[in-house]
C-alpha cells in the first residue's frame, strides 16, 4: 500500500492505494491514526501549499515507521518548468499537471480548490503555468465581508436566471461568477496551447462547477493523488 496526502488550505485529503484503497477528507487538525487504523502503508508521499502543514501528519507516520517523501523537496518535479519564478510555484499545481500529462498528453487542468487554478502542460511535458483565480469559497466569503447587508451566498441553492429573491440572486450570482471565470481562463489557455488539449477538472469544488458550468471537462477527482503516486513510481522511491 502507498499513502498519498494532499494538505490544502482547508483540508487534509488522504488516500490509500492498493487492495485496501480508500480516501477521506479530514480537518487539518485530525489525526491520521483513525484513518489508517491497523493498516501499515509501505510509504507515504505528500504535498502541501501550507508552511508546516504536514508536520503533524509526518510525525504520526514516522512514529508508525512509515517513510515519508515530500513533493518538491524529497521528490523534485519531473516536468520541464517553463515558469519565470519556479521557487514560488505550488507543487500541487505541477503534481496535477503531471498526472494529466501522463494520462492525456497536452492538458489544461482546472483545479477548483480554495483558489481556482487553470494550468497548461504541453505535449512534450513542459509545464507552462496558468492563472490563479478566487475559488468558490473565496467568492462567497468575499461577498459576505464586502457586502454584509446582502444574504450570504449558498451556491448549491442557485436557481435559473433571473432570480426573484435577494437570497437566490446572491447564490446564483456567486456560482455563475465562479463558472464564468473558469470558462474565460480556459478559453484563453486553449488559445495559448500549441494544439488540441484535454481539459481535466479536479478539486473540492469541481462538482459545484458542473452544476452550472458550460464546459464538459473530464472529471478526475483523484488527480493529485494519482500525480503523487506517479511521482513516487517514476522516481522509483521506496519501490
C-alpha positions in Angstrom: 0.0 0.0 0.0 1.0 3.6 -0.7 -0.5 6.5 1.2 -0.8 9.9 -0.6 -1.5 13.1 1.3 -2.7 16.4 -0.2 -2.6 19.1 2.5 -4.6 22.1 1.2 -5.5 25.4 2.8 -8.6 23.9 4.4 -8.4 20.0 4.3 -6.1 17.1 4.7 -7.0 14.9 1.8 -5.6 11.3 2.2 -5.8 8.3 0.1 -4.6 4.7 0.5 -3.8 2.9 -2.8 -3.9 -0.8 -3.1 -6.3 -3.6 -2.2 -7.5 -1.6 0.9 -7.8 1.5 -1.1 -9.9 4.3 0.4 -10.0 8.1 0.6 -11.0 10.7 3.2 -11.1 14.5 3.5 -10.0 15.3 7.1 -9.7 18.5 9.0 -6.1 19.6 9.2 -6.3 19.1 13.0 -7.5 15.5 12.6 -5.0 12.7 13.3 -4.2 10.1 10.7 -4.3 7.3 13.2 -8.1 6.9 13.0 -8.0 6.8 9.2 -5.2 4.3 9.0 -6.4 2.0 11.7 -4.4 -1.2 11.6 -3.2 -0.6 8.0 0.5 0.0 7.6 1.4 1.5 4.2 4.9 0.8 3.0 5.4 4.5 2.3 3.7 7.9 2.0 4.1 10.7 -0.5 2.7 14.1 0.4 2.2 17.6 -1.0 1.3 20.9 0.7 0.9 24.6 0.0 0.8 25.4 3.7 4.1 26.1 5.6 4.3 23.5 8.3 1.1 22.0 7.2 2.4 18.4 7.1 4.2 18.5 10.4 1.6 16.6 12.4 1.0 14.0 9.6 4.7 13.4 9.1 5.2 12.9 12.9 2.3 10.4 13.0 3.6 8.4 10.1 7.2 8.3 11.2 6.1 7.2 14.7 4.5 4.2 12.9 7.7 3.5 11.0 6.4 4.7 7.6 8.8 6.5 5.3 7.5 9.9 4.0 8.6 11.9 1.0 7.5 15.5 0.3 6.9 16.5 -3.3 9.1 19.4 -4.3 11.6 18.7 -1.5 12.4 15.0 -1.4 11.0 14.3 -4.9 11.6 17.0 -7.5 9.3 17.9 -10.3 10.0 15.6 -13.4 8.3 18.0 -15.8 10.2 20.8 -17.6 9.2 24.1 -16.0 8.6 27.0 -18.3 7.9 29.3 -15.3 9.6 32.6 -14.5 9.6 32.0 -10.7 9.8 28.3 -10.1 10.6 28.9 -6.4 7.0 30.3 -6.0 5.3 27.5 -7.9 3.0 25.5 -5.6 3.9 21.8 -6.0 0.2 20.9 -6.1 -0.1 22.6 -9.5 2.6 20.6 -11.2 1.5 17.4 -9.4 -1.9 17.6 -11.1 -0.3 18.6 -14.4 2.0 15.5 -14.1 -0.9 13.1 -13.7 -2.9 14.8 -16.5 0.1 14.7 -18.9 0.8 11.0 -18.2 -2.8 10.2 -18.9 -3.7 12.5 -21.7 -0.7 14.3 -23.1 -1.3 18.0 -23.7 -3.7 19.0 -21.0 -5.4 22.0 -19.4 -6.0 21.3 -15.7 -8.8 23.1 -13.8 -8.3 22.6 -10.0 -11.2 24.0 -8.0 -9.9 24.4 -4.5 -9.6 27.3 -2.1 -8.1 29.0 -5.2 -9.1 28.1 -8.7 -6.1 27.3 -10.9 -6.0 26.6 -14.6 -2.7 25.2 -15.8 -1.3 24.2 -19.1 1.0 21.2 -19.7 2.3 20.8 -23.3 2.5 17.5 -25.3 6.3 17.3 -24.5 5.7 17.5 -20.8 6.5 21.2 -20.4 4.6 22.9 -17.5 3.7 26.3 -18.9 2.0 27.8 -15.9 -1.5 29.3 -15.7 -3.9 31.6 -14.0 -4.8 31.6 -10.3 -8.3 33.0 -9.5 -10.5 33.1 -6.4 -12.1 29.8 -5.5 -15.8 29.5 -4.9 -15.4 29.7 -1.2 -13.3 32.9 -1.6 -16.1 34.4 -3.7 -18.7 33.6 -1.0 -16.6 34.8 1.9 -15.5 37.9 0.0 -19.1 38.8 -0.7 -20.0 38.3 2.9 -17.3 40.7 4.0 -17.6 43.4 1.4 -21.5 43.4 1.2 -22.6 42.4 4.7 -26.1 43.8 4.0 -26.8 41.0 1.5 -27.8 37.5 2.3 -24.9 35.0 2.4 -24.5 33.1 -0.9 -25.3 29.4 -0.9 -24.0 28.4 -4.4 -25.7 25.0 -4.4 -29.0 26.8 -3.9 -28.6 28.7 -7.2 -31.7 29.0 -9.4 -32.5 29.7 -13.0 -31.9 33.3 -14.4 -33.5 35.6 -13.4 -33.5 35.0 -9.7 -36.6 36.5 -7.9 -35.3 37.0 -4.4 -32.2 38.6 -2.9 -31.0 35.2 -1.4 -31.4 33.5 -4.8 -29.8 36.4 -6.6 -26.6 36.2 -4.4 -26.4 32.4 -4.6 -26.9 32.3 -8.3 -24.5 35.2 -9.0 -21.7 33.7 -6.9 -21.9 30.3 -8.7 -22.1 31.9 -12.2 -19.3 34.2 -11.4 -17.2 31.2 -10.4 -18.1 29.3 -13.5 -17.6 32.3 -15.8 -14.1 32.9 -14.5 -13.2 29.2 -15.2 -14.6 29.4 -18.7 -12.8 32.6 -19.7 -9.5 31.4 -18.3 -9.8 28.0 -20.1 -10.7 29.7 -23.4 -7.6 31.9 -23.2 -5.5 28.9 -22.2 -6.8 26.8 -25.1 -5.8 29.7 -27.4 -2.3 29.7 -25.9 -1.7 25.9 -26.3 0.2 24.6 -29.2 -2.5 22.2 -30.3 -5.7 20.4 -29.1 -5.7 19.8 -25.3 -7.7 17.6 -23.0 -9.5 19.7 -20.3 -9.4 18.0 -16.9 -11.4 19.1 -13.8 -10.5 18.3 -10.2 -10.6 19.8 -6.7 -13.1 20.1 -3.9 -15.4 22.5 -5.8 -15.4 20.6 -9.1 -18.9 19.3 -8.6 -20.1 22.9 -7.9 -18.7 23.9 -11.3 -20.6 21.1 -13.0 -23.9 22.4 -11.6 -23.9 25.4 -14.0 -20.7 25.3 -16.0 -20.8 25.2 -19.8 -17.6 23.2 -20.3 -17.7 19.4 -20.3 -14.2 18.6 -19.0 -13.1 15.2 -17.8 -13.9 15.0 -14.1 -10.9 13.3 -12.3 -11.4 13.8 -8.5 -8.3 11.8 -7.6 -5.9 13.7 -9.9 -3.5 15.0 -7.2 -3.3 11.5 -5.6 -2.7 10.0 -9.0 0.1 12.5 -9.5 1.7 11.7 -6.2 1.6 8.0 -7.0 3.2 8.6 -10.4 5.8 10.8 -8.9 6.8 8.1 -6.5 6.8 5.4 -9.2 8.8 7.4 -11.7 11.4 8.3 -9.1 11.4 4.6 -8.0 11.1 5.9 -4.4 10.7 3.1 -1.9 9.6 0.7 -4.6 
